[in-house]
Amino acid sequence: MTQNLPPSSEDLRDAFEILRPIYQALVCEFVIEVPDCPLPADSSDIVDQNEAAQIQAWFADVDGDIQVHQLRQFLQTTPLASEPVLRSLLWHHLHKPVKSPSDRDKIDFLLVQYFSLCTPSPLDDAAIDLNCVAGVLAPVLGPQTPALPGWLAPLESLVQSAHQCARLSELLHSGVLEQGRKLKTQAGDGFYDPAAMVAFARFSFMIRRIFFRLMHGDLNAIMDGLHALEVRGTHSIDCRRAQFSAEEPTARLRMICQSWKVMFHAEYSSGHPLRMLVDLRSVVEDALGTAPLAHAAAAASRSRSAPEK
């Protein structure tokens, strides 16, 4: 496994040079109290292992204060997240001699982010098999002929279960997300086998893709429902079940839905806002009377009006 080989001095210098601005940006973004990075202005000035160890320790200190959801938020909203940066972040975490559960979760996210950035687009679900994922991840995991380890066979059935969900509430109640996390936790050091990382990267990418489809489906259903209510002359609804007010303006709900589209791209596994989204769809459907004709009328009316910005 190449990620367990001790890094060369040249590899360390290259990684430090790429990672320093990223870690300095993370320190500023999340107000982390650490000393200044000891890396010289010119990384070629790193002359011995002791100096390299001090620099690695600084990166490790920042790692300890950065949670995976913060790393996800940062990398999905910054223009700094290039292929060399993601590759260096993966190299950095994979070469840690001792990896924490947080390191595992970050590696899992970084593999998916790397695949998302580097994969050909558009790509149909059927084309995203293990060979495809292994090929895209070869620069970080090395070339391989992937085969799904027997102990990870449940991943495929979990993806199929997720595909059968018609709305976000079904996915959240299906247990797919929890079972996937359980497999990663139970994997232990087996997670870092390249074949396992390819399998988990494919699983996480597929679940994320399904999540976004369902999330946008729910948001569009809410927006259509709000439009239909306004056509009827209803401009506020009782949204206490979704943790809003008893007379929540439909215009404000529309603005909230627009903000959710941005927020959920940064943190698609956050539980509380997602529950609010699911409950809000139910509230809007109840306000409409859940009549199929009402939804059809809303969609037809919306198509005749100017698209919302």
N, C-alpha and C positions, 0 to 999 in steps of 0.2 A: 504494500500500500504506500504509494509515493508520498501521501500527506504525512506519514510518520517519519520520513527521513529528516535528519537534522538539516536545517537551512544553511546554505553557504553564506559567507560574508557578503558576496555580491547580491544574492537574493535578499538578504536583510536590508542592504542599502537601497535597493530598488523599491522594496515594499515600504520602507520608512519614508522615502521621498514622496511616494504617491499617497500614503495614508496620513501624513502629517496635516495637510490642509483640511482633510475630512474630519479628523479627530479634533482639531482646533475649532472647526465649525460646530461640531457636536458639543464641545465644552461651552461655547458661547450660547448655542441654541437652548440648552437645558440647564444653564447656569451651574456647571459642575465646578466645585472648588478643588482644583488640583494645581500643583506648581506648573510653571511654564515647561513646555516640552524641552528636554535636554538635547534634542537632535540638533547638530550643527547646521548652519545655513547651507553648507555643502556636505551632502551625505558621504562624499568620498573621504571626508575628514574623520570618519569613524575608523579608528585604528586598531582597536582590540576588542576581545570578547567581553571584557568587563564594561566597557562603554556601551557596547551593543545591549548587554543585559540591563543596564540602567534605562536605556530607551525602551526596551521591551516592557520593563516594569511600569514605565509611565503609561504606555498603551494599555497594559493590564489594569491599571488603576482606573482609567477612563471606562474600560469595558465593564468593570464592576459596578459602575454607577449608571450605565446605560441599559435600560430594559429593552426587550425585543420590540415592544410596541413603539418605543421612541425611535429605535433604529429604523423600523418600518416607516413611521411617519416622516422621518427626515429624508430617507432615500427615495421615497415616492413623491416628494415635493421639491427636491433640490435639483438644480441643473448639473450638480457635480457628480451625479451617479452614472458615470460612464462605464464602459466595459472594463477598462483597466482598473478602475476603482473597485468595482464589484469583485473582479478577479483577485485583487490584492487583499480585500477584506476576507474573502474566502481562504486565501493562502494563509493569512494571519491567524484566523481562527482554527483552521485545520492543523496548523503546526504547533498549536499549544500542547505541551506535554501532558497536561491535566485539563480536561474539559468539563465544565460545569453544565448542569441542565440548561442554564441560560445560554451558554455557548452552543449547545445542541440546537436550541430553538432559533438562534441567530443564523447558524449554518443552514438550517432547514429553510428559513426565509430567504437567505442570500442565494441559495441554489435556485429557488423559484424565481426570484427577481432577476437573476442572471439569465435563466432560461427565457423569461418573458422579454428581456431586452434583446437577446440574441437570436431568438427563434424566427424563422421565416414567417411573414405575416401577409395575408390572413392564413390561418391554419385550421382545418376542420378537426373536430374532436377525434374522428377516426384515425387521423394521421399522427396523433400524439401518442405513439406507442413507446415502449422502452428503448427501441433502437433510435428513435428520433431524439428522445431526451438525452440518451447517452452520447449521441453525436454532438449535440449542442454543448453539453457539459464537459466534453473531452478536454478543453483547455484548462479546466480546474480539477478534474478528477482523473484525467489520463484516458487514453483510448481503451475501450473494452467492448466485449461482446456480451451484452446484458442478458441476464436470466433472472426471473423473479424468484427470490428465495422462498422456499416452501412456507416458512413461518410468516411471510408477508402476503400469502395468497388472499387473506381477507380484504386487502386493499382494493382489489378489483371489484368485489361484491359491494363494498362501500361506495365506490364511484358509481356503480350501476344504481344503487339505491338513491343516491343523490340526483342522478339523471331523472328519476321517476317523480321527483318532487315538482309540483306545479306552482308552488308559491313559497315564499321565504319561511312562513310559519311551519310548513311541512319539513323543510330542511332542518330548522332549529329543533324540532321535536323528534326528528328521526334517529338521533343518537349518532349520526355519522361523524360529526365533528369530535364528539367525546371519544368515540371508538378509535378514530385516527390518532388523537393525542395519546390515548392509552397504549397503542402499539408503539409509538415513538418512545414513550417513557419506559415500557417494558423491554425495549431493544437493548438498553445498556450500551456497552461498547460496540455491539453489533450494528448500531446505527451507522457507524463510521466505515463500515464495509462499502466500497464504491457501488456495488450492486444494490445495496440497501438504500444508499443515498439517492441513486437514480430512481428507485421505485418510490421513495417518499417524495422526491421532487415532482414526479409525475402526478402522484396522488394529490399533493398540495396544490399544484397548478390547476388540475382539473376541478378540484373543489372550489378554488377561488374563482375560476371561470363560471362555474355553475352558480355560485353565490351572486356574482355580479348580474347575471341574467335574471335571477329571481328578484334581486334587490331592485333592479330597474323595472321589472314587471310590477312589483308592488308600488313603487313610486309613480309609475305611469297610471296604474289603476286608481291611486289616490287622487292624482291630478285630474283624471277624467271624471272621477266622482265629484270632486270639488266644482269642476266646471258645470256638471249636470245640476248640482244643487243651486249654483248661482243662476243658471238659466231658469230654474223654478222660482227664483226670488229668495232663496235661503242663503244668507251671508254669514251665519255663525251656527256652530253645532256644539253639542255637549261632548267634550273630549276628555272628561275626567278619567275614563277608563284607560286612556293613553297618557295620563299624567299631565294633561293640559287643563284649561279652565272649562267651566260649565257652559260658557258662551264664547267659544274660541272663534275668532274671525277666520273665514275661509282664505282671505288674502294672506294672513299671517301664516296659515298652515302651508300655503303654496311656497312662501319664502323659506320656511323650515325645510320643506322637501327638497328645494333646490340646494340648500346648504348641506343636507344629508348626502346628496350625490357626491359632493366633494369629500366630506368627512369619511365616508365609508371606504373610499379608495385608500385612505391612509391606515384605517384600522378595521378590517372587515370581520374580525372575530370579537369585537367589543360587544358585550351582552346587553347592557342597559339601553343604549339608543336603538339597538335592533329590536328589542321588545316593544319599544315605543312605536317604531315603524310598523311592526306587525299589528299592534293593537290599534293604531290609527287607521290602517286599512279596514279593519273590522268595524270601527266606529263609523267611517264614511259609508261603508256598505250598509250598515244598519240604518243610517240616515236616509239612504236611497231606497230602503225597503228591500234591498238585495234582489230586486226584480231584474231578470236578464234583459228585458226590454229597456229598462232605464239605462243600463250600461251601453246598450247598442245606440240609444238615442244620444247619450253623452258623446260617444266616439264620433257619431255622424255630425253632431253639432260642432265638435272641436275641429273636425277636418274642414268644415266650411269657414271657420274663423282663421284669422292670422295666427301663425305659430307664435307661442310665447317665447320670449328671450330669457 
